[in-house]
Amino acid sequence: MILSIHVKPKAHETKFVSWLDDHTAVIAIHATPSDGEANLELIKFLSAKLNVPKTFILLKSGHTSRVKKVELPEGTSLSGLSSQ
C-alpha cells in the first residue's frame, strides 16, 4: 500500500494533523529537514503509530520534498494514525 504524506517540518511536536483524502495524511514533524532527520523521524513515527517494524516502511519518493510517498505492508490499518 502506498501512503501519500504532506510533511510539516520543524513543528513543536511530531503528530498526525489530518487526512486530505483516503490515502493522503498531513503529519507535523519536530525534526528539521536537514541530513534526512525529518525522514527518519517520520518513519519512526509511522512505525510506532501503525505497529509496523521500521524496516517494513519504505520511503519511495519525496526524499527532499514535503510531499512523500511511503510504502507500507499490504493490510496495514491506518486507523492508528488518527488515534491520539
HTML snippet that shows the backbone in 3Dmol.js (N, CA, C, O; Angstrom):
<script src="https://3Dmol.org/build/3Dmol-min.js"></script>
<div id="view" style="width:600px;height:400px;position:relative"></div>
<script>
const pdb = `
ATOM      1  N   MET A   1       0.849  -1.171   0.000  1.00  0.00           N
ATOM      2  CA  MET A   1       0.000   0.000   0.000  1.00  0.00           C
ATOM      3  C   MET A   1       0.897   1.238   0.000  1.00  0.00           C
ATOM      4  O   MET A   1       1.889   1.302   0.726  1.00  0.00           O
ATOM      5  N   ILE A   2       0.537   2.202  -0.815  1.00  0.00           N
ATOM      6  CA  ILE A   2       1.278   3.466  -0.876  1.00  0.00           C
ATOM      7  C   ILE A   2       0.466   4.532  -0.151  1.00  0.00           C
ATOM      8  O   ILE A   2      -0.720   4.721  -0.419  1.00  0.00           O
ATOM      9  N   LEU A   3       1.126   5.221   0.771  1.00  0.00           N
ATOM     10  CA  LEU A   3       0.506   6.305   1.530  1.00  0.00           C
ATOM     11  C   LEU A   3       1.202   7.597   1.153  1.00  0.00           C
ATOM     12  O   LEU A   3       2.429   7.681   1.214  1.00  0.00           O
ATOM     13  N   SER A   4       0.431   8.613   0.760  1.00  0.00           N
ATOM     14  CA  SER A   4       0.981   9.945   0.499  1.00  0.00           C
ATOM     15  C   SER A   4       0.967  10.726   1.792  1.00  0.00           C
ATOM     16  O   SER A   4       0.004  10.671   2.558  1.00  0.00           O
ATOM     17  N   ILE A   5       2.043  11.452   2.026  1.00  0.00           N
ATOM     18  CA  ILE A   5       2.147  12.230   3.264  1.00  0.00           C
ATOM     19  C   ILE A   5       2.639  13.630   2.942  1.00  0.00           C
ATOM     20  O   ILE A   5       3.642  13.807   2.252  1.00  0.00           O
ATOM     21  N   HIS A   6       1.925  14.615   3.449  1.00  0.00           N
ATOM     22  CA  HIS A   6       2.372  16.004   3.410  1.00  0.00           C
ATOM     23  C   HIS A   6       3.021  16.272   4.759  1.00  0.00           C
ATOM     24  O   HIS A   6       2.356  16.218   5.793  1.00  0.00           O
ATOM     25  N   VAL A   7       4.312  16.559   4.750  1.00  0.00           N
ATOM     26  CA  VAL A   7       5.082  16.742   5.976  1.00  0.00           C
ATOM     27  C   VAL A   7       5.198  18.225   6.285  1.00  0.00           C
ATOM     28  O   VAL A   7       5.436  19.044   5.397  1.00  0.00           O
ATOM     29  N   LYS A   8       5.028  18.553   7.548  1.00  0.00           N
ATOM     30  CA  LYS A   8       5.249  19.914   8.030  1.00  0.00           C
ATOM     31  C   LYS A   8       6.427  19.857   9.002  1.00  0.00           C
ATOM     32  O   LYS A   8       6.236  19.579  10.187  1.00  0.00           O
ATOM     33  N   PRO A   9       7.652  20.118   8.511  1.00  0.00           N
ATOM     34  CA  PRO A   9       8.837  20.012   9.372  1.00  0.00           C
ATOM     35  C   PRO A   9       8.937  21.163  10.374  1.00  0.00           C
ATOM     36  O   PRO A   9       8.249  22.177  10.256  1.00  0.00           O
ATOM     37  N   LYS A  10       9.800  20.980  11.348  1.00  0.00           N
ATOM     38  CA  LYS A  10      10.091  21.973  12.391  1.00  0.00           C
ATOM     39  C   LYS A  10       8.854  22.338  13.208  1.00  0.00           C
ATOM     40  O   LYS A  10       8.687  23.490  13.606  1.00  0.00           O
ATOM     41  N   ALA A  11       7.998  21.368  13.454  1.00  0.00           N
ATOM     42  CA  ALA A  11       6.802  21.595  14.282  1.00  0.00           C
ATOM     43  C   ALA A  11       7.194  21.490  15.759  1.00  0.00           C
ATOM     44  O   ALA A  11       8.297  21.047  16.081  1.00  0.00           O
ATOM     45  N   HIS A  12       6.300  21.892  16.642  1.00  0.00           N
ATOM     46  CA  HIS A  12       6.562  21.808  18.081  1.00  0.00           C
ATOM     47  C   HIS A  12       6.649  20.368  18.547  1.00  0.00           C
ATOM     48  O   HIS A  12       7.391  20.051  19.476  1.00  0.00           O
ATOM     49  N   GLU A  13       5.885  19.492  17.897  1.00  0.00           N
ATOM     50  CA  GLU A  13       5.916  18.070  18.228  1.00  0.00           C
ATOM     51  C   GLU A  13       5.555  17.266  16.988  1.00  0.00           C
ATOM     52  O   GLU A  13       4.935  17.783  16.059  1.00  0.00           O
ATOM     53  N   THR A  14       5.949  15.997  16.982  1.00  0.00           N
ATOM     54  CA  THR A  14       5.597  15.118  15.877  1.00  0.00           C
ATOM     55  C   THR A  14       4.221  14.542  16.150  1.00  0.00           C
ATOM     56  O   THR A  14       3.996  13.900  17.176  1.00  0.00           O
ATOM     57  N   LYS A  15       3.293  14.779  15.216  1.00  0.00           N
ATOM     58  CA  LYS A  15       1.927  14.300  15.411  1.00  0.00           C
ATOM     59  C   LYS A  15       1.181  14.264  14.088  1.00  0.00           C
ATOM     60  O   LYS A  15       1.522  14.961  13.132  1.00  0.00           O
ATOM     61  N   PHE A  16       0.148  13.424  14.067  1.00  0.00           N
ATOM     62  CA  PHE A  16      -0.778  13.382  12.945  1.00  0.00           C
ATOM     63  C   PHE A  16      -1.623  14.642  13.003  1.00  0.00           C
ATOM     64  O   PHE A  16      -2.102  15.019  14.073  1.00  0.00           O
ATOM     65  N   VAL A  17      -1.812  15.302  11.854  1.00  0.00           N
ATOM     66  CA  VAL A  17      -2.596  16.539  11.815  1.00  0.00           C
ATOM     67  C   VAL A  17      -3.991  16.273  11.252  1.00  0.00           C
ATOM     68  O   VAL A  17      -4.990  16.578  11.903  1.00  0.00           O
ATOM     69  N   SER A  18      -4.066  15.703  10.035  1.00  0.00           N
ATOM     70  CA  SER A  18      -5.371  15.475   9.411  1.00  0.00           C
ATOM     71  C   SER A  18      -5.219  14.580   8.186  1.00  0.00           C
ATOM     72  O   SER A  18      -4.110  14.248   7.766  1.00  0.00           O
ATOM     73  N   TRP A  19      -6.364  14.200   7.627  1.00  0.00           N
ATOM     74  CA  TRP A  19      -6.421  13.473   6.362  1.00  0.00           C
ATOM     75  C   TRP A  19      -6.841  14.440   5.270  1.00  0.00           C
ATOM     76  O   TRP A  19      -7.806  15.183   5.448  1.00  0.00           O
ATOM     77  N   LEU A  20      -6.138  14.448   4.146  1.00  0.00           N
ATOM     78  CA  LEU A  20      -6.582  15.221   2.983  1.00  0.00           C
ATOM     79  C   LEU A  20      -7.555  14.391   2.157  1.00  0.00           C
ATOM     80  O   LEU A  20      -8.525  14.923   1.616  1.00  0.00           O
ATOM     81  N   ASP A  21      -7.297  13.081   2.060  1.00  0.00           N
ATOM     82  CA  ASP A  21      -8.194  12.127   1.428  1.00  0.00           C
ATOM     83  C   ASP A  21      -7.879  10.752   2.012  1.00  0.00           C
ATOM     84  O   ASP A  21      -7.153  10.658   3.001  1.00  0.00           O
ATOM     85  N   ASP A  22      -8.410   9.688   1.419  1.00  0.00           N
ATOM     86  CA  ASP A  22      -8.259   8.344   1.987  1.00  0.00           C
ATOM     87  C   ASP A  22      -6.817   7.880   2.146  1.00  0.00           C
ATOM     88  O   ASP A  22      -6.518   7.116   3.064  1.00  0.00           O
ATOM     89  N   HIS A  23      -5.928   8.319   1.280  1.00  0.00           N
ATOM     90  CA  HIS A  23      -4.540   7.861   1.337  1.00  0.00           C
ATOM     91  C   HIS A  23      -3.539   9.009   1.353  1.00  0.00           C
ATOM     92  O   HIS A  23      -2.404   8.841   0.906  1.00  0.00           O
ATOM     93  N   THR A  24      -3.938  10.172   1.859  1.00  0.00           N
ATOM     94  CA  THR A  24      -3.025  11.305   1.999  1.00  0.00           C
ATOM     95  C   THR A  24      -3.179  11.892   3.398  1.00  0.00           C
ATOM     96  O   THR A  24      -4.233  12.418   3.758  1.00  0.00           O
ATOM     97  N   ALA A  25      -2.107  11.789   4.175  1.00  0.00           N
ATOM     98  CA  ALA A  25      -2.107  12.282   5.550  1.00  0.00           C
ATOM     99  C   ALA A  25      -1.224  13.515   5.654  1.00  0.00           C
ATOM    100  O   ALA A  25      -0.263  13.670   4.901  1.00  0.00           O
ATOM    101  N   VAL A  26      -1.560  14.390   6.593  1.00  0.00           N
ATOM    102  CA  VAL A  26      -0.713  15.531   6.936  1.00  0.00           C
ATOM    103  C   VAL A  26      -0.117  15.218   8.305  1.00  0.00           C
ATOM    104  O   VAL A  26      -0.842  14.972   9.269  1.00  0.00           O
ATOM    105  N   ILE A  27       1.215  15.231   8.376  1.00  0.00           N
ATOM    106  CA  ILE A  27       1.907  14.907   9.613  1.00  0.00           C
ATOM    107  C   ILE A  27       2.919  16.005   9.920  1.00  0.00           C
ATOM    108  O   ILE A  27       3.736  16.365   9.072  1.00  0.00           O
ATOM    109  N   ALA A  28       2.856  16.530  11.136  1.00  0.00           N
ATOM    110  CA  ALA A  28       3.823  17.518  11.610  1.00  0.00           C
ATOM    111  C   ALA A  28       5.017  16.757  12.178  1.00  0.00           C
ATOM    112  O   ALA A  28       4.852  15.803  12.938  1.00  0.00           O
ATOM    113  N   ILE A  29       6.213  17.185  11.806  1.00  0.00           N
ATOM    114  CA  ILE A  29       7.445  16.539  12.247  1.00  0.00           C
ATOM    115  C   ILE A  29       8.284  17.548  13.018  1.00  0.00           C
ATOM    116  O   ILE A  29       8.528  18.656  12.540  1.00  0.00           O
ATOM    117  N   HIS A  30       8.721  17.165  14.204  1.00  0.00           N
ATOM    118  CA  HIS A  30       9.528  18.054  15.044  1.00  0.00           C
ATOM    119  C   HIS A  30      10.919  18.289  14.459  1.00  0.00           C
ATOM    120  O   HIS A  30      11.463  19.384  14.605  1.00  0.00           O
ATOM    121  N   ALA A  31      11.495  17.310  13.815  1.00  0.00           N
ATOM    122  CA  ALA A  31      12.868  17.401  13.304  1.00  0.00           C
ATOM    123  C   ALA A  31      12.975  18.391  12.148  1.00  0.00           C
ATOM    124  O   ALA A  31      11.991  18.714  11.481  1.00  0.00           O
ATOM    125  N   THR A  32      14.197  18.858  11.935  1.00  0.00           N
ATOM    126  CA  THR A  32      14.466  19.727  10.798  1.00  0.00           C
ATOM    127  C   THR A  32      14.684  18.858   9.557  1.00  0.00           C
ATOM    128  O   THR A  32      15.046  17.687   9.670  1.00  0.00           O
ATOM    129  N   PRO A  33      14.465  19.432   8.380  1.00  0.00           N
ATOM    130  CA  PRO A  33      14.609  18.634   7.165  1.00  0.00           C
ATOM    131  C   PRO A  33      16.064  18.481   6.693  1.00  0.00           C
ATOM    132  O   PRO A  33      16.293  18.111   5.542  1.00  0.00           O
ATOM    133  N   SER A  34      17.024  18.749   7.536  1.00  0.00           N
ATOM    134  CA  SER A  34      18.415  18.619   7.118  1.00  0.00           C
ATOM    135  C   SER A  34      18.962  17.226   7.417  1.00  0.00           C
ATOM    136  O   SER A  34      18.594  16.602   8.413  1.00  0.00           O
ATOM    137  N   ASP A  35      19.832  16.756   6.555  1.00  0.00           N
ATOM    138  CA  ASP A  35      20.505  15.454   6.703  1.00  0.00           C
ATOM    139  C   ASP A  35      19.537  14.284   6.855  1.00  0.00           C
ATOM    140  O   ASP A  35      19.894  13.265   7.445  1.00  0.00           O
ATOM    141  N   GLY A  36      18.326  14.415   6.334  1.00  0.00           N
ATOM    142  CA  GLY A  36      17.364  13.318   6.383  1.00  0.00           C
ATOM    143  C   GLY A  36      16.751  13.070   7.752  1.00  0.00           C
ATOM    144  O   GLY A  36      16.099  12.047   7.958  1.00  0.00           O
ATOM    145  N   GLU A  37      16.952  13.996   8.698  1.00  0.00           N
ATOM    146  CA  GLU A  37      16.419  13.825  10.057  1.00  0.00           C
ATOM    147  C   GLU A  37      14.904  13.721  10.063  1.00  0.00           C
ATOM    148  O   GLU A  37      14.340  12.891  10.776  1.00  0.00           O
ATOM    149  N   ALA A  38      14.238  14.562   9.270  1.00  0.00           N
ATOM    150  CA  ALA A  38      12.775  14.538   9.237  1.00  0.00           C
ATOM    151  C   ALA A  38      12.269  13.222   8.642  1.00  0.00           C
ATOM    152  O   ALA A  38      11.258  12.691   9.102  1.00  0.00           O
ATOM    153  N   ASN A  39      12.947  12.696   7.641  1.00  0.00           N
ATOM    154  CA  ASN A  39      12.549  11.417   7.048  1.00  0.00           C
ATOM    155  C   ASN A  39      12.665  10.289   8.068  1.00  0.00           C
ATOM    156  O   ASN A  39      11.775   9.445   8.173  1.00  0.00           O
ATOM    157  N   LEU A  40      13.760  10.278   8.815  1.00  0.00           N
ATOM    158  CA  LEU A  40      13.947   9.247   9.837  1.00  0.00           C
ATOM    159  C   LEU A  40      12.894   9.351  10.935  1.00  0.00           C
ATOM    160  O   LEU A  40      12.371   8.339  11.401  1.00  0.00           O
ATOM    161  N   GLU A  41      12.590  10.572  11.341  1.00  0.00           N
ATOM    162  CA  GLU A  41      11.570  10.756  12.376  1.00  0.00           C
ATOM    163  C   GLU A  41      10.189  10.354  11.870  1.00  0.00           C
ATOM    164  O   GLU A  41       9.389   9.800  12.623  1.00  0.00           O
ATOM    165  N   LEU A  42       9.906  10.631  10.599  1.00  0.00           N
ATOM    166  CA  LEU A  42       8.633  10.225  10.002  1.00  0.00           C
ATOM    167  C   LEU A  42       8.489   8.707  10.034  1.00  0.00           C
ATOM    168  O   LEU A  42       7.444   8.191  10.430  1.00  0.00           O
ATOM    169  N   ILE A  43       9.519   7.997   9.624  1.00  0.00           N
ATOM    170  CA  ILE A  43       9.464   6.533   9.620  1.00  0.00           C
ATOM    171  C   ILE A  43       9.317   5.987  11.037  1.00  0.00           C
ATOM    172  O   ILE A  43       8.559   5.044  11.262  1.00  0.00           O
ATOM    173  N   LYS A  44      10.030   6.568  11.988  1.00  0.00           N
ATOM    174  CA  LYS A  44       9.915   6.146  13.392  1.00  0.00           C
ATOM    175  C   LYS A  44       8.494   6.390  13.903  1.00  0.00           C
ATOM    176  O   LYS A  44       7.929   5.538  14.589  1.00  0.00           O
ATOM    177  N   PHE A  45       7.918   7.539  13.575  1.00  0.00           N
ATOM    178  CA  PHE A  45       6.560   7.887  13.995  1.00  0.00           C
ATOM    179  C   PHE A  45       5.539   6.919  13.398  1.00  0.00           C
ATOM    180  O   PHE A  45       4.675   6.406  14.108  1.00  0.00           O
ATOM    181  N   LEU A  46       5.644   6.668  12.076  1.00  0.00           N
ATOM    182  CA  LEU A  46       4.716   5.750  11.422  1.00  0.00           C
ATOM    183  C   LEU A  46       4.833   4.340  11.994  1.00  0.00           C
ATOM    184  O   LEU A  46       3.825   3.659  12.182  1.00  0.00           O
ATOM    185  N   SER A  47       6.039   3.910  12.265  1.00  0.00           N
ATOM    186  CA  SER A  47       6.265   2.586  12.845  1.00  0.00           C
ATOM    187  C   SER A  47       5.548   2.444  14.180  1.00  0.00           C
ATOM    188  O   SER A  47       4.892   1.434  14.435  1.00  0.00           O
ATOM    189  N   ALA A  48       5.673   3.449  15.022  1.00  0.00           N
ATOM    190  CA  ALA A  48       5.039   3.403  16.342  1.00  0.00           C
ATOM    191  C   ALA A  48       3.519   3.469  16.248  1.00  0.00           C
ATOM    192  O   ALA A  48       2.822   2.710  16.922  1.00  0.00           O
ATOM    193  N   LYS A  49       3.004   4.365  15.424  1.00  0.00           N
ATOM    194  CA  LYS A  49       1.558   4.560  15.325  1.00  0.00           C
ATOM    195  C   LYS A  49       0.842   3.417  14.623  1.00  0.00           C
ATOM    196  O   LYS A  49      -0.288   3.079  14.977  1.00  0.00           O
ATOM    197  N   LEU A  50       1.496   2.815  13.625  1.00  0.00           N
ATOM    198  CA  LEU A  50       0.842   1.776  12.824  1.00  0.00           C
ATOM    199  C   LEU A  50       1.235   0.367  13.261  1.00  0.00           C
ATOM    200  O   LEU A  50       0.745  -0.622  12.717  1.00  0.00           O
ATOM    201  N   ASN A  51       2.125   0.290  14.248  1.00  0.00           N
ATOM    202  CA  ASN A  51       2.580  -1.002  14.767  1.00  0.00           C
ATOM    203  C   ASN A  51       3.200  -1.864  13.657  1.00  0.00           C
ATOM    204  O   ASN A  51       2.884  -3.045  13.509  1.00  0.00           O
ATOM    205  N   VAL A  52       4.089  -1.234  12.889  1.00  0.00           N
ATOM    206  CA  VAL A  52       4.790  -1.882  11.785  1.00  0.00           C
ATOM    207  C   VAL A  52       6.290  -1.679  12.026  1.00  0.00           C
ATOM    208  O   VAL A  52       6.702  -0.566  12.354  1.00  0.00           O
ATOM    209  N   PRO A  53       7.103  -2.704  11.875  1.00  0.00           N
ATOM    210  CA  PRO A  53       8.554  -2.519  12.042  1.00  0.00           C
ATOM    211  C   PRO A  53       9.096  -1.461  11.079  1.00  0.00           C
ATOM    212  O   PRO A  53       8.655  -1.366   9.934  1.00  0.00           O
ATOM    213  N   LYS A  54      10.060  -0.665  11.561  1.00  0.00           N
ATOM    214  CA  LYS A  54      10.631   0.401  10.741  1.00  0.00           C
ATOM    215  C   LYS A  54      11.204  -0.134   9.427  1.00  0.00           C
ATOM    216  O   LYS A  54      11.150   0.549   8.405  1.00  0.00           O
ATOM    217  N   THR A  55      11.743  -1.331   9.450  1.00  0.00           N
ATOM    218  CA  THR A  55      12.353  -1.891   8.244  1.00  0.00           C
ATOM    219  C   THR A  55      11.322  -2.249   7.180  1.00  0.00           C
ATOM    220  O   THR A  55      11.688  -2.489   6.030  1.00  0.00           O
ATOM    221  N   PHE A  56      10.037  -2.291   7.541  1.00  0.00           N
ATOM    222  CA  PHE A  56       8.975  -2.597   6.586  1.00  0.00           C
ATOM    223  C   PHE A  56       8.394  -1.342   5.951  1.00  0.00           C
ATOM    224  O   PHE A  56       7.539  -1.442   5.071  1.00  0.00           O
ATOM    225  N   ILE A  57       8.836  -0.167   6.375  1.00  0.00           N
ATOM    226  CA  ILE A  57       8.334   1.105   5.851  1.00  0.00           C
ATOM    227  C   ILE A  57       9.391   1.675   4.913  1.00  0.00           C
ATOM    228  O   ILE A  57      10.519   1.940   5.328  1.00  0.00           O
ATOM    229  N   LEU A  58       9.023   1.863   3.648  1.00  0.00           N
ATOM    230  CA  LEU A  58       9.969   2.337   2.642  1.00  0.00           C
ATOM    231  C   LEU A  58       9.555   3.702   2.116  1.00  0.00           C
ATOM    232  O   LEU A  58       8.412   3.894   1.701  1.00  0.00           O
ATOM    233  N   LEU A  59      10.481   4.645   2.133  1.00  0.00           N
ATOM    234  CA  LEU A  59      10.245   5.961   1.551  1.00  0.00           C
ATOM    235  C   LEU A  59      10.512   5.845   0.054  1.00  0.00           C
ATOM    236  O   LEU A  59      11.665   5.798  -0.375  1.00  0.00           O
ATOM    237  N   LYS A  60       9.438   5.797  -0.741  1.00  0.00           N
ATOM    238  CA  LYS A  60       9.546   5.552  -2.180  1.00  0.00           C
ATOM    239  C   LYS A  60       9.916   6.809  -2.963  1.00  0.00           C
ATOM    240  O   LYS A  60      10.683   6.734  -3.923  1.00  0.00           O
ATOM    241  N   SER A  61       9.379   7.960  -2.563  1.00  0.00           N
ATOM    242  CA  SER A  61       9.704   9.210  -3.256  1.00  0.00           C
ATOM    243  C   SER A  61       9.501  10.378  -2.303  1.00  0.00           C
ATOM    244  O   SER A  61       8.836  10.258  -1.274  1.00  0.00           O
ATOM    245  N   GLY A  62      10.089  11.508  -2.669  1.00  0.00           N
ATOM    246  CA  GLY A  62       9.946  12.708  -1.858  1.00  0.00           C
ATOM    247  C   GLY A  62      11.006  12.859  -0.790  1.00  0.00           C
ATOM    248  O   GLY A  62      10.761  13.492   0.237  1.00  0.00           O
ATOM    249  N   HIS A  63      12.184  12.289  -1.013  1.00  0.00           N
ATOM    250  CA  HIS A  63      13.247  12.351  -0.010  1.00  0.00           C
ATOM    251  C   HIS A  63      13.604  13.787   0.377  1.00  0.00           C
ATOM    252  O   HIS A  63      13.968  14.042   1.525  1.00  0.00           O
ATOM    253  N   THR A  64      13.505  14.720  -0.561  1.00  0.00           N
ATOM    254  CA  THR A  64      13.833  16.117  -0.279  1.00  0.00           C
ATOM    255  C   THR A  64      12.619  17.027  -0.439  1.00  0.00           C
ATOM    256  O   THR A  64      12.763  18.247  -0.516  1.00  0.00           O
ATOM    257  N   SER A  65      11.441  16.450  -0.488  1.00  0.00           N
ATOM    258  CA  SER A  65      10.205  17.202  -0.698  1.00  0.00           C
ATOM    259  C   SER A  65       9.309  17.090   0.535  1.00  0.00           C
ATOM    260  O   SER A  65       9.478  16.196   1.364  1.00  0.00           O
ATOM    261  N   ARG A  66       8.368  18.000   0.637  1.00  0.00           N
ATOM    262  CA  ARG A  66       7.382  17.903   1.723  1.00  0.00           C
ATOM    263  C   ARG A  66       6.294  16.886   1.410  1.00  0.00           C
ATOM    264  O   ARG A  66       5.597  16.425   2.314  1.00  0.00           O
ATOM    265  N   VAL A  67       6.144  16.534   0.144  1.00  0.00           N
ATOM    266  CA  VAL A  67       5.173  15.522  -0.264  1.00  0.00           C
ATOM    267  C   VAL A  67       5.930  14.227  -0.469  1.00  0.00           C
ATOM    268  O   VAL A  67       6.814  14.150  -1.322  1.00  0.00           O
ATOM    269  N   LYS A  68       5.591  13.210   0.305  1.00  0.00           N
ATOM    270  CA  LYS A  68       6.313  11.947   0.281  1.00  0.00           C
ATOM    271  C   LYS A  68       5.365  10.797  -0.031  1.00  0.00           C
ATOM    272  O   LYS A  68       4.176  10.855   0.282  1.00  0.00           O
ATOM    273  N   LYS A  69       5.898   9.766  -0.643  1.00  0.00           N
ATOM    274  CA  LYS A  69       5.174   8.521  -0.888  1.00  0.00           C
ATOM    275  C   LYS A  69       5.871   7.453  -0.065  1.00  0.00           C
ATOM    276  O   LYS A  69       7.070   7.219  -0.216  1.00  0.00           O
ATOM    277  N   VAL A  70       5.107   6.809   0.806  1.00  0.00           N
ATOM    278  CA  VAL A  70       5.654   5.786   1.699  1.00  0.00           C
ATOM    279  C   VAL A  70       4.959   4.473   1.390  1.00  0.00           C
ATOM    280  O   VAL A  70       3.733   4.416   1.295  1.00  0.00           O
ATOM    281  N   GLU A  71       5.751   3.415   1.233  1.00  0.00           N
ATOM    282  CA  GLU A  71       5.189   2.091   1.007  1.00  0.00           C
ATOM    283  C   GLU A  71       5.077   1.363   2.336  1.00  0.00           C
ATOM    284  O   GLU A  71       6.048   1.244   3.083  1.00  0.00           O
ATOM    285  N   LEU A  72       3.864   0.876   2.615  1.00  0.00           N
ATOM    286  CA  LEU A  72       3.581   0.122   3.837  1.00  0.00           C
ATOM    287  C   LEU A  72       3.197  -1.299   3.452  1.00  0.00           C
ATOM    288  O   LEU A  72       2.735  -1.528   2.334  1.00  0.00           O
ATOM    289  N   PRO A  73       3.379  -2.256   4.352  1.00  0.00           N
ATOM    290  CA  PRO A  73       2.958  -3.626   4.047  1.00  0.00           C
ATOM    291  C   PRO A  73       1.460  -3.685   3.747  1.00  0.00           C
ATOM    292  O   PRO A  73       0.669  -2.954   4.344  1.00  0.00           O
ATOM    293  N   GLU A  74       1.084  -4.557   2.820  1.00  0.00           N
ATOM    294  CA  GLU A  74      -0.332  -4.736   2.491  1.00  0.00           C
ATOM    295  C   GLU A  74      -1.103  -5.124   3.752  1.00  0.00           C
ATOM    296  O   GLU A  74      -0.614  -5.899   4.574  1.00  0.00           O
ATOM    297  N   GLY A  75      -2.295  -4.587   3.894  1.00  0.00           N
ATOM    298  CA  GLY A  75      -3.134  -4.897   5.035  1.00  0.00           C
ATOM    299  C   GLY A  75      -2.882  -4.034   6.267  1.00  0.00           C
ATOM    300  O   GLY A  75      -3.515  -4.234   7.304  1.00  0.00           O
ATOM    301  N   THR A  76      -1.957  -3.069   6.161  1.00  0.00           N
ATOM    302  CA  THR A  76      -1.692  -2.183   7.287  1.00  0.00           C
ATOM    303  C   THR A  76      -2.914  -1.314   7.543  1.00  0.00           C
ATOM    304  O   THR A  76      -3.438  -0.679   6.628  1.00  0.00           O
ATOM    305  N   SER A  77      -3.362  -1.290   8.790  1.00  0.00           N
ATOM    306  CA  SER A  77      -4.501  -0.453   9.170  1.00  0.00           C
ATOM    307  C   SER A  77      -4.012   0.964   9.454  1.00  0.00           C
ATOM    308  O   SER A  77      -3.088   1.160  10.243  1.00  0.00           O
ATOM    309  N   LEU A  78      -4.629   1.943   8.813  1.00  0.00           N
ATOM    310  CA  LEU A  78      -4.245   3.334   9.010  1.00  0.00           C
ATOM    311  C   LEU A  78      -4.990   3.983  10.160  1.00  0.00           C
ATOM    312  O   LEU A  78      -4.801   5.171  10.422  1.00  0.00           O
ATOM    313  N   SER A  79      -5.827   3.237  10.848  1.00  0.00           N
ATOM    314  CA  SER A  79      -6.607   3.808  11.946  1.00  0.00           C
ATOM    315  C   SER A  79      -5.720   4.257  13.112  1.00  0.00           C
ATOM    316  O   SER A  79      -6.131   5.111  13.898  1.00  0.00           O
ATOM    317  N   GLY A  80      -4.529   3.707  13.234  1.00  0.00           N
ATOM    318  CA  GLY A  80      -3.617   4.099  14.301  1.00  0.00           C
ATOM    319  C   GLY A  80      -3.102   5.516  14.162  1.00  0.00           C
ATOM    320  O   GLY A  80      -2.658   6.114  15.142  1.00  0.00           O
ATOM    321  N   LEU A  81      -3.157   6.062  12.952  1.00  0.00           N
ATOM    322  CA  LEU A  81      -2.672   7.426  12.754  1.00  0.00           C
ATOM    323  C   LEU A  81      -3.577   8.453  13.433  1.00  0.00           C
ATOM    324  O   LEU A  81      -3.093   9.338  14.138  1.00  0.00           O
ATOM    325  N   SER A  82      -4.867   8.337  13.226  1.00  0.00           N
ATOM    326  CA  SER A  82      -5.762   9.374  13.720  1.00  0.00           C
ATOM    327  C   SER A  82      -6.090   9.238  15.206  1.00  0.00           C
ATOM    328  O   SER A  82      -6.655  10.159  15.796  1.00  0.00           O
ATOM    329  N   SER A  83      -5.745   8.113  15.816  1.00  0.00           N
ATOM    330  CA  SER A  83      -5.991   7.983  17.261  1.00  0.00           C
ATOM    331  C   SER A  83      -4.854   8.657  18.018  1.00  0.00           C
ATOM    332  O   SER A  83      -3.680   8.376  17.777  1.00  0.00           O
ATOM    333  N   GLN A  84      -5.209   9.532  18.916  1.00  0.00           N
ATOM    334  CA  GLN A  84      -4.194  10.290  19.652  1.00  0.00           C
ATOM    335  C   GLN A  84      -3.974   9.746  21.017  1.00  0.00           C
ATOM    336  O   GLN A  84      -3.150  10.271  21.766  1.00  0.00           O
TER     337      GLN A  84
END
`;
const viewer = $3Dmol.createViewer("view");
viewer.addModel(pdb, "pdb");
viewer.setStyle({}, {cartoon: {color: "spectrum"}});
viewer.zoomTo();
viewer.render();
</script>
